[in-house]
Amino acid sequence: MTKTLIKGGQVISMDPEIGQFDKGDVLIDGEKIVEVAVKINADDVISVDASRMIVMPGLVDSHIHTWQTGIRGIAGNWTMGQYLRGMHANLAAGFKPEDIYLGNLAGALTQINGGVTTILDWCHNNPTPDHTNAAIDGLFESGIRALFGHGSPKPDPKKGQKHFSEIPHPASEINRLLESRLSQEDTLVTLGMCILGPHYSTYDVTSQDMLLAKENGLLASAHMSGGFNRLVPDGIYKMKEDGLLSPKFNVVHGNDLSDEELKILVDHGVKMTVTPEVEIQMGFGDPITGRVTACGGRPSIGVDVESNIAGDMFNVMRMALQIQRMIDNRPFADARKPIESLSISPLEALEWATINGAEMLGLENKIGSLTPGKQADIILIRADDFNLHPVNNPVNAVVFYANASNVDTVYIAGKLKKKGGKLAYENMSDIMVKLADSGARILANSNASQLTH
């Protein structure tokens, strides 16, 4: 198998034992990184000139509802209440399996184009097995590394039906997927569960869902917070008592968690994910990246909904960092005192979008840093692009200046997914036409237009 040598780049390894190189090399053999050093001598390699590049691990988007890609922009002026009514009780019901496939394929390709090599696809619009299969088809076809988070729809119940908060996660679907296409852990797309949790379901449902995830060794992810009353106010304490909290549990948002609740979660290894831009628009409260860190946790970050914001993780990273700095600076501003130092460093923000995301997914031994033995999920960012040049500090350049257009090259498991600024996917124009048609049909058949202005 031919090796690839990425030569002479500004290397940000995100591995504290390896560090950063002003000029360094990365050697790939098949799917894996085999060496990272200032200079590597190797024969019989494909040589990649990275002398005008920043070389770093691929970004990890820890929370995205990829199925919504075809209705971009629809939620830009929505509150959380409008989102729940407009999306889950309205638009979602109009999605056919083909629409889910297109959204997931285009959404995953958007992520790859922006330097993201791994996503947690929080798929909660899968009313039939065909919808689920279509979502997974889109992920596989894109070539992205993904944890497919099998969720459940949230329509308004019809007469005689139970509310979604009273319906346990479908064990039959989890078993079907584990016995078929998502049965192997070494594939790019693996399985997780996206559950309602104690804020959006009864406690009996929460308990059943958590036990189903535990029985199958799956990560369970749950939204908490959102500006609404919790269905189970003491749910976290109940979960603690019942032994349901572990590193296999992921909480998204968590803005209204008390300090005591947050400490309980972090102390039990629960992984916390923040989606700052969506949270501040929809009135969840202050994002909790700093609070998680203060408790000893390692926060991860995500886009959340492309129906609301751009699927650009560089922007999410920047937003998360500066909002947390604002929160930490607020007491000084209120007291009319100058700050003496900044609370969060750019390197910490880059950790949120790389190694912390990998850890949240349980993939820290596989991705998240340029470490020999890990998968070759690597991106090259053009350092001589006008908006980045001159790069006096590579980490600062990535965190504060870079965007998707600066991503030149993307490797996932050693395979080229983007080169020379162009995605390797060949049918892009056809997918764009179909995606636009899909979105137009869904919107035309709904009454969501009244919520868009």
C-alpha positions in Angstrom: 0.0 0.0 0.0 1.4 3.4 -1.0 2.3 5.8 1.8 1.6 9.5 1.7 4.1 12.1 3.1 2.7 15.5 3.9 5.8 17.7 3.9 6.8 21.1 5.3 3.6 22.3 6.8 2.9 24.3 9.9 1.8 21.4 12.1 -0.8 21.6 14.9 -0.9 18.1 16.3 -3.3 18.6 19.2 -1.2 15.9 20.9 0.6 17.6 23.9 3.5 15.1 23.7 4.1 16.0 20.0 3.1 19.7 20.1 3.4 22.1 17.2 6.0 22.5 14.4 6.7 25.7 12.4 7.7 23.3 9.7 7.0 19.6 10.0 6.0 16.3 8.2 3.2 13.8 8.7 3.5 10.3 7.3 0.3 8.3 6.4 0.2 4.6 5.7 -3.2 3.4 4.5 -5.8 4.5 7.1 -3.3 5.5 9.8 -0.8 8.1 10.8 2.6 6.4 11.3 4.9 9.4 12.1 4.8 13.1 12.9 8.1 14.9 13.1 10.1 17.9 12.1 11.5 15.9 9.2 10.6 12.5 7.9 12.7 10.5 5.4 10.6 7.9 3.6 10.9 6.1 0.3 8.1 5.0 -2.1 5.7 7.7 -0.9 3.2 10.1 -2.5 4.7 13.5 -1.5 2.3 16.3 -0.7 3.8 19.8 -0.6 2.3 21.5 2.5 4.8 24.3 2.7 2.0 26.9 2.4 -0.4 25.0 4.6 -1.5 24.5 8.2 -1.7 20.8 8.9 -4.0 19.7 11.7 -6.5 17.0 12.7 -10.0 17.2 11.2 -12.6 19.0 13.1 -15.3 17.2 15.0 -18.9 18.5 14.9 -20.4 17.0 18.1 -24.0 17.9 17.4 -25.8 18.5 14.1 -29.3 17.7 12.8 -28.0 16.9 9.3 -31.4 16.1 7.9 -32.4 19.8 7.9 -29.8 20.8 5.3 -32.4 21.2 2.5 -34.4 23.9 4.4 -31.4 26.1 5.2 -32.4 29.6 6.4 -35.9 28.8 7.4 -35.3 29.1 11.1 -33.1 32.3 11.1 -35.8 34.3 12.9 -37.4 31.5 15.0 -37.6 31.3 18.7 -37.4 27.8 20.3 -41.2 27.6 20.5 -41.5 28.5 16.8 -38.8 25.9 16.0 -40.7 23.2 17.8 -44.0 24.1 16.1 -42.5 24.9 12.7 -40.0 22.1 12.5 -41.1 19.1 14.5 -44.9 19.6 14.4 -45.0 20.8 10.8 -42.1 20.6 8.4 -40.6 17.3 9.6 -43.8 15.4 8.7 -43.3 16.4 5.1 -40.0 14.7 4.7 -39.9 11.6 2.6 -36.9 9.1 2.8 -35.4 10.7 -0.3 -35.4 14.1 1.5 -33.6 12.7 4.5 -31.1 11.1 2.2 -30.4 14.3 0.3 -30.2 16.4 3.5 -27.7 14.0 5.1 -25.6 13.6 2.0 -25.4 17.4 1.3 -25.0 18.2 5.0 -22.2 15.7 5.4 -20.5 17.0 2.3 -20.8 20.5 3.6 -19.0 19.4 6.8 -16.2 17.8 4.8 -15.8 20.9 2.7 -15.4 22.9 5.9 -12.7 20.6 7.3 -15.0 18.5 9.5 -14.0 14.8 9.3 -16.4 13.5 12.0 -20.0 14.3 13.0 -22.6 13.2 15.5 -25.6 13.1 13.2 -28.5 13.7 15.6 -31.3 12.2 13.4 -34.7 12.8 15.0 -36.9 12.7 11.9 -37.1 9.0 11.2 -40.7 7.9 11.5 -40.1 4.7 9.4 -37.2 2.3 8.8 -37.0 3.7 5.3 -36.2 7.2 6.6 -33.5 5.7 8.9 -32.0 3.7 6.0 -32.0 6.8 3.8 -30.2 8.9 6.4 -27.5 6.2 6.8 -27.2 5.9 3.0 -26.5 9.6 2.8 -23.7 9.4 5.4 -22.0 6.4 3.8 -22.1 8.0 0.4 -20.5 11.2 1.6 -17.5 9.4 3.0 -17.6 11.2 6.3 -16.9 9.6 9.7 -20.1 9.7 11.6 -21.9 8.4 14.7 -25.5 8.0 13.4 -27.6 9.1 16.4 -30.9 7.3 15.9 -33.6 9.5 17.4 -37.4 9.7 17.3 -39.8 12.2 15.7 -41.8 14.7 17.8 -45.1 15.4 16.0 -48.2 16.6 17.7 -50.1 13.4 18.7 -53.3 12.6 16.9 -56.5 11.7 18.8 -55.9 8.5 20.7 -52.1 8.6 20.4 -49.6 9.0 23.2 -47.5 12.1 23.4 -44.0 11.5 22.2 -42.7 12.0 25.7 -44.4 8.8 26.8 -43.1 6.6 24.0 -39.8 4.6 24.7 -37.1 4.4 22.0 -37.9 1.7 19.5 -35.7 -1.3 20.6 -36.6 -3.1 17.4 -35.0 -0.5 15.3 -31.8 -0.4 17.4 -31.6 -4.2 17.2 -32.2 -4.1 13.4 -29.4 -1.7 12.8 -27.0 -3.5 15.0 -27.8 -6.8 13.3 -27.4 -5.3 9.8 -25.6 -2.4 8.3 -24.2 -0.8 11.6 -23.0 -4.0 13.1 -19.3 -3.3 12.8 -17.4 -0.8 15.0 -14.5 -0.4 12.5 -16.7 1.2 9.8 -16.9 4.9 9.2 -20.5 5.1 10.3 -21.5 3.6 13.6 -24.6 3.7 15.8 -25.7 5.8 18.8 -29.0 6.7 20.4 -30.5 10.2 20.6 -33.0 10.0 23.4 -35.5 12.4 24.9 -34.0 12.3 28.4 -35.5 13.6 31.6 -36.2 17.1 30.2 -38.4 15.9 27.3 -39.8 12.6 28.4 -41.3 10.8 31.4 -38.7 9.3 33.8 -39.9 5.7 32.9 -39.1 6.4 29.3 -35.7 7.9 30.2 -34.9 4.9 32.3 -35.9 2.4 29.6 -34.0 4.3 26.9 -30.8 4.6 29.0 -30.9 0.8 29.8 -31.4 0.0 26.1 -28.3 2.0 25.2 -26.4 0.4 28.0 -27.4 -3.1 27.0 -26.0 -2.5 23.5 -22.9 -0.5 24.5 -24.1 2.6 22.7 -23.6 6.3 23.4 -26.9 8.0 24.4 -27.3 11.7 23.7 -30.0 13.9 25.1 -31.0 17.6 24.8 -31.3 19.4 28.1 -32.6 23.0 28.5 -34.3 24.9 25.9 -36.4 27.5 27.7 -39.2 25.1 28.7 -40.2 23.4 31.9 -38.6 20.1 32.5 -40.9 17.1 32.5 -38.8 15.5 35.3 -37.4 18.4 37.4 -35.2 16.0 39.5 -34.3 13.8 36.6 -30.5 14.0 36.9 -30.7 13.1 40.6 -32.9 10.1 39.7 -30.5 9.0 37.0 -27.6 9.2 39.5 -29.5 7.1 42.1 -30.3 4.5 39.4 -26.7 4.3 38.1 -27.6 5.7 34.7 -24.9 8.3 34.4 -21.6 7.4 32.7 -19.2 8.4 30.0 -21.6 6.8 27.5 -24.1 9.7 28.2 -23.9 13.0 26.3 -25.8 16.1 27.3 -26.4 18.8 24.7 -26.9 22.4 25.8 -27.6 22.2 29.6 -27.8 26.0 29.9 -30.3 25.9 32.9 -28.5 23.1 34.8 -27.6 24.1 38.4 -24.0 24.0 39.5 -24.8 21.0 41.5 -26.4 19.1 38.6 -23.6 20.0 36.3 -21.0 18.8 38.8 -22.9 15.5 39.2 -22.9 15.0 35.5 -19.2 15.8 35.0 -18.1 13.7 38.0 -19.8 10.7 36.5 -18.0 11.2 33.2 -21.0 12.6 31.3 -19.8 14.5 28.2 -21.2 18.0 27.6 -21.8 19.6 24.2 -22.5 23.3 23.5 -24.0 24.8 20.4 -23.5 28.5 21.2 -25.0 30.3 18.3 -28.3 28.5 18.3 -28.5 28.7 22.1 -28.1 32.4 22.2 -30.7 33.0 19.4 -33.3 30.7 20.9 -33.0 32.0 24.5 -31.6 29.0 26.2 -29.3 31.1 28.4 -25.5 31.5 28.6 -23.6 28.7 26.9 -21.8 26.6 29.5 -18.4 25.9 28.1 -16.7 27.7 30.9 -18.9 26.2 33.6 -18.1 22.7 32.3 -14.4 23.4 32.3 -14.6 24.8 35.9 -16.2 21.5 37.0 -13.3 19.5 35.5 -15.1 18.6 32.3 -14.0 18.9 28.6 -16.7 20.5 26.6 -17.3 19.8 22.9 -19.1 22.0 20.4 -21.4 21.6 17.4 -23.4 23.5 14.7 -26.8 22.1 15.7 -29.3 23.2 13.0 -28.3 24.3 9.5 -31.9 25.5 9.1 -30.7 28.3 11.4 -27.0 28.9 11.0 -24.1 28.1 8.7 -22.6 24.6 9.0 -19.2 26.1 9.5 -17.3 24.8 12.6 -14.7 27.5 12.4 -17.5 30.0 13.1 -18.9 27.8 15.9 -15.5 27.6 17.5 -15.0 31.3 17.3 -18.5 32.0 18.6 -18.1 29.6 21.6 -14.7 31.2 22.5 -15.8 34.8 22.4 -19.1 34.3 24.1 -17.3 32.5 27.0 -14.8 35.4 27.2 -17.8 37.8 27.3 -19.4 35.9 30.1 -16.1 35.8 32.1 -15.5 39.5 31.4 -19.0 40.6 32.4 -18.3 41.1 36.2 -15.3 43.3 35.3 -17.4 45.4 32.9 -20.3 45.7 35.5 -17.8 46.9 38.1 -16.1 49.2 35.5 -12.8 47.5 36.1 -10.3 46.5 33.4 -9.6 42.8 32.9 -6.0 41.6 33.5 -6.1 38.5 31.3 -8.4 36.5 29.1 -10.0 33.4 30.6 -10.0 31.1 27.6 -7.1 30.5 25.2 -7.5 29.8 21.5 -5.9 26.5 21.9 -8.6 25.5 24.4 -11.2 26.4 21.8 -9.4 24.3 19.2 -9.5 21.4 21.7 -13.3 21.8 21.9 -13.5 21.2 18.1 -11.0 18.3 17.9 -9.9 16.1 20.7 -12.8 16.9 23.1 -15.3 16.0 20.4 -13.4 12.8 19.8 -13.5 12.0 23.5 -17.2 12.7 23.7 -17.8 10.1 20.9 -15.5 7.6 22.6 -13.1 7.9 19.7 -10.2 9.6 21.5 -7.9 6.7 20.7 -8.8 6.8 17.1 -9.2 10.5 16.0 -8.9 14.1 17.3 -5.1 14.5 17.1 -2.2 13.9 14.8 -0.8 10.9 16.8 0.9 7.9 15.3 -1.4 4.9 15.4 -4.6 7.0 15.0 -6.7 7.2 11.9 -5.5 9.7 9.3 -8.3 12.2 9.6 -6.3 15.3 8.5 -7.0 18.7 7.0 -4.7 21.2 5.2 -5.6 24.8 5.4 -4.1 27.3 3.0 -1.9 29.7 5.0 -1.3 32.0 2.0 -5.0 32.8 1.5 -5.6 36.5 1.7 -7.7 36.4 4.8 -5.1 34.3 6.7 -1.8 35.6 5.4 0.6 36.2 7.1 0.2 33.4 9.6 2.2 34.6 12.6 0.4 32.1 15.0 -1.1 29.0 13.4 -3.6 28.3 16.2 -4.8 31.9 16.3 -5.1 31.8 12.5 -7.3 28.7 12.6 -9.5 29.9 15.4 -9.9 33.6 14.5 -9.5 33.8 10.7 -10.1 30.6 9.0 -13.4 29.5 7.3 -14.5 26.7 5.0 -13.1 28.3 1.9 -9.6 28.1 3.3 -9.7 24.3 3.6 -7.6 22.9 0.8 -7.3 19.2 1.5 -9.3 16.7 3.6 -8.3 13.1 4.4 -10.7 10.7 6.2 -9.1 7.4 7.2 -6.3 8.2 4.8 -8.6 8.8 1.8 -8.7 12.1 0.0 -12.2 13.7 0.3 -11.1 17.2 -0.8 -8.1 18.3 -2.8 -7.0 21.7 -4.1 -10.1 23.2 -2.6 -12.5 20.9 -4.5 -14.6 18.1 -3.0 -13.9 14.6 -4.4 -17.6 13.9 -4.7 -18.5 13.8 -8.4 -22.2 14.4 -8.5 -22.3 17.7 -6.7 -24.4 19.6 -9.3 -27.0 16.9 -9.5 -27.3 16.7 -5.7 -27.6 20.5 -5.4 -30.5 20.5 -7.9 -32.3 17.7 -6.1 -31.7 19.3 -2.7 -33.3 22.6 -3.8 -36.3 20.7 -5.3 -36.6 18.8 -2.0 -36.6 21.9 0.1 -39.0 23.7 -2.1 -41.5 20.9 -2.0 -41.3 20.5 1.8 -41.9 24.3 2.3 -44.6 24.5 -0.3 -46.6 21.7 1.4 -46.3 23.3 4.9 -47.6 26.4 6.5 -44.2 27.3 7.9 -43.8 30.3 5.7 -45.6 32.5 8.2 -42.8 31.9 10.7 -39.9 32.9 8.4 -40.1 36.7 8.6 
